[in-house]
Structure formats: structure tokens, C-alpha cells
Amino acid sequence: MKTSRDPSGFLAEEQQYRAAAYGLIAAVLRSSPDNALLQRVAQLSDVERGHDELSFSMSMLGLAARTSRADAVKEEFHDLFIGLGRGELMPYASWYLTGFLMERPLGLLRDDLAQLGIERDASVHEPEDHISAMCEVMLMLITDGSGFETESRFFETHMAPWCERFCSDLSVAKSAVFYRNLGRFGIAFFELERRYFSIEVRMTPEREDL
């Protein structure tokens, strides 16, 4: 199985960037970011803006974090994902794929997580098909060196069918200010991931029959 690590045990630079992006998205969608996290995200504003959407949206997300207050972002998070009864958006695969919570996509995800040996943290009350949880799984697969095929299978099965739509909705959400920039970054990043997994990287050596 192809791994994301070099022989010395360190993640290749490309994989470090991918892992960092998944970790960032997971962190700010798991709960409202505090000042310390906003300050870390603000460092993205120093990224040189290229002509590609990913670097531009990354820089804009950094600027949004730099100019945001934690208490304001907390209110925004509540309106977007909690609300009175429910928030403006539902960040769950089951909701986006079926229109209901706790449906078949969640069951299929749980089966695959069990096969991967990933157990749910008893302290977490959100269903496993929350987008932050899925990003955390991708982060684990990358940093554990699970390999291209395992990452690709998880992404294509459980994330690709809906995550870009969620980010698109987030980028235009009425309650969003800081999170609109996260949505734009998510669209660009997940599109890049889709293209990354569509590239044939497996090379099969020719067999010489004796």
C-alpha cells in the first residue's frame, strides 16, 4: 500500500499541507474558534496571493480571522449551526444526501469507520457524518500513512457527494461573515482534493513471465 510518508517517517510536504487544511476546516466547524485559534488562522493572511482560487481564498480567510472577534464569531456559529431548534445550515452528510438526519449515509459511514478501526469518542455527541468529523478522519488517514487508495475511497464515498455543496451554501449563508470565507476556502480545497484523487498515480511494473 502506498503511504504518505517518506522512509524517515515524516510526511511529505504536499501531505503536510493537505493534513493542515483538513485540520483547519475540522477545528473551525467543530466549535466556535477562540481567540487563539483565530490568531493562528489569521496567519494565512500572510500567504502570498497567487492567481489560483485556493491561495486567494486562503488569504481571504486569514484576513477574515484577523478582523474578527471571537464573541462575534461565536454568535455567527450559533446562528449557522445551532439556532433556535436548528441553525441555518445542517453540516451532515445524511441531511445533504437524503434530506433527513441519521439516515443510510451515516450507517454506511459507521461501517467503514469500523473497518478502519476508528471508534467514536464517547464524549462527542454529534453524529459521525458531521463534516468536521469527516475532516478529522481524513486528517488521521493522511498522518497515519494509510495510503492513497484508503484516502481516496473514504473521500469519494463519504465526502465528495456533498461537501462542496455544503461549502457553497456556507459561502453565501445569510448568517455568515467569517464563515463565508471558510466556505469559499472549502470549495477550492475540496475541488483540489477531487482532482488529486482523480489522477492515476499507481504504476504497475511490467511482469516478465519466466
C-alpha positions in Angstrom: 0.0 0.0 0.0 1.3 3.4 -0.9 1.8 5.7 2.1 2.0 9.4 2.6 5.3 9.2 4.5 8.9 9.2 3.3 11.3 6.5 4.6 12.4 8.6 7.5 8.8 8.7 8.8 8.0 12.3 8.0 5.0 13.4 6.0 5.9 14.7 2.5 5.4 18.5 2.2 2.3 18.1 0.0 0.7 15.8 2.6 1.5 18.2 5.4 -0.4 20.9 3.5 -3.4 18.6 3.0 -3.4 17.5 6.6 -3.2 21.1 7.8 -6.2 22.1 5.6 -8.3 19.3 6.9 -7.3 20.1 10.4 -8.2 23.8 10.0 -11.6 23.0 8.5 -12.4 20.5 11.2 -11.3 22.8 14.0 -13.5 25.8 13.0 -16.5 23.7 12.2 -16.3 21.5 15.3 -16.9 24.5 17.6 -16.7 28.3 17.5 -13.0 29.3 17.3 -11.5 31.1 20.3 -9.0 34.0 20.1 -6.0 31.7 20.0 -7.4 29.7 17.0 -8.4 32.9 15.2 -4.9 34.2 15.6 -3.5 31.1 14.1 -5.9 31.3 11.2 -5.1 35.0 10.8 -1.5 33.9 9.8 -3.0 32.7 6.5 -3.4 36.4 5.5 0.4 36.5 5.1 0.3 33.8 2.4 1.3 35.2 -0.9 -1.8 35.6 -3.1 -1.4 33.6 -6.3 -3.7 33.5 -9.3 -5.4 30.3 -8.2 -8.6 30.3 -6.1 -7.1 28.2 -3.3 -4.3 30.6 -2.4 -6.6 33.6 -2.8 -9.4 32.1 -0.6 -6.8 31.0 2.0 -5.5 34.6 2.2 -9.0 36.0 2.5 -9.9 33.5 5.3 -6.8 34.8 7.1 -7.9 38.4 6.7 -11.4 37.5 8.0 -9.9 35.9 11.1 -7.6 38.9 11.6 -10.6 41.3 11.7 -13.0 39.0 13.6 -13.7 39.0 17.3 -14.2 35.6 19.0 -17.5 36.7 20.6 -18.9 37.8 17.2 -17.8 34.5 15.5 -19.4 32.6 18.4 -22.8 34.3 17.7 -22.3 33.6 14.0 -21.5 29.9 14.7 -24.7 29.6 16.8 -26.9 31.1 14.1 -25.4 29.0 11.4 -25.3 25.6 13.1 -27.4 25.6 16.3 -30.1 28.3 16.2 -33.4 28.1 17.9 -34.4 24.5 17.1 -31.9 24.3 14.2 -29.4 26.5 12.5 -29.3 28.0 9.0 -27.2 25.0 7.8 -27.1 21.3 8.6 -23.4 20.1 8.3 -24.3 16.4 8.0 -23.9 14.1 5.1 -27.3 12.4 5.8 -29.1 15.7 5.6 -27.4 16.8 2.3 -27.9 13.4 0.7 -31.3 12.4 1.9 -32.9 15.5 3.5 -33.0 13.8 6.9 -30.6 13.2 9.8 -29.4 9.8 10.9 -30.1 8.1 7.6 -28.4 5.5 5.4 -25.2 7.6 4.7 -24.5 7.6 8.4 -24.9 3.8 8.7 -22.5 3.2 5.7 -20.0 5.6 7.2 -20.1 3.8 10.6 -19.5 0.5 8.8 -16.4 1.9 7.0 -15.1 3.6 10.2 -15.3 0.2 12.0 -13.4 -1.4 9.2 -10.7 1.3 9.5 -10.6 0.7 13.3 -11.8 4.2 14.1 -14.0 4.4 17.1 -16.3 7.3 18.1 -15.2 9.3 21.1 -17.8 8.8 23.8 -17.6 12.5 24.8 -18.7 13.6 21.3 -22.5 13.9 20.8 -22.5 14.8 17.1 -23.2 12.0 14.6 -20.1 10.8 12.8 -21.3 12.3 9.5 -20.7 15.9 10.7 -18.3 17.5 8.2 -15.8 18.3 11.0 -15.7 14.6 12.0 -15.1 13.5 8.4 -12.3 16.1 8.0 -10.7 14.6 11.2 -10.9 11.2 9.7 -9.1 12.4 6.5 -6.5 14.1 8.7 -5.9 10.8 10.6 -5.7 8.8 7.3 -3.1 11.2 6.0 -0.9 11.4 9.1 -1.1 7.7 9.8 0.1 6.9 6.3 -2.9 4.9 5.4 -2.2 5.4 1.7 -3.7 6.8 -1.4 -6.3 4.1 -2.0 -7.7 4.3 1.5 -7.9 8.1 1.5 -9.4 8.1 -2.0 -12.1 5.5 -1.1 -13.1 7.4 2.0 -13.2 10.8 0.3 -15.0 9.7 -2.8 -17.6 7.6 -0.8 -18.4 9.9 2.1 -17.3 13.4 1.3 -17.2 14.1 -2.5 -21.0 13.6 -2.9 -21.9 16.6 -0.7 -19.0 18.5 0.9 -18.6 21.1 -1.9 -22.4 21.8 -1.8 -22.2 22.4 1.9 -19.2 24.8 1.5 -21.1 26.5 -1.4 -24.1 27.0 0.9 -21.8 28.3 3.7 -20.2 30.8 1.4 -23.5 32.6 0.8 -25.2 31.9 4.1 -27.1 34.9 5.5 -25.8 34.4 9.0 -22.2 34.1 7.9 -19.4 36.7 7.8 -16.2 34.9 8.9 -17.7 31.6 7.8 -18.4 32.8 4.3 -14.6 32.9 3.8 -14.3 29.4 5.2 -16.9 28.2 2.7 -15.0 29.7 -0.2 -11.8 28.1 1.0 -13.6 24.8 1.4 -14.9 24.9 -2.1 -11.4 25.5 -3.5 -9.8 22.9 -1.3 -12.3 20.1 -1.9 -12.2 20.7 -5.6 -8.4 20.3 -5.4 -8.9 17.1 -3.5 -11.3 15.8 -6.1 -8.7 16.4 -8.8 -5.9 14.9 -6.7 -7.8 11.7 -6.3 -8.8 11.6 -10.0 -5.2 11.5 -11.1 -3.9 8.0 -11.8 -0.8 7.7 -9.6 -0.5 4.0 -9.4 2.2 2.5 -11.7 2.2 -1.3 -12.2 5.6 -2.7 -13.3 5.6 -4.9 -16.3 5.7 -8.6 -15.5 8.2 -10.8 -17.2 7.0 -14.3 -17.5 9.8 -16.9 -16.9 
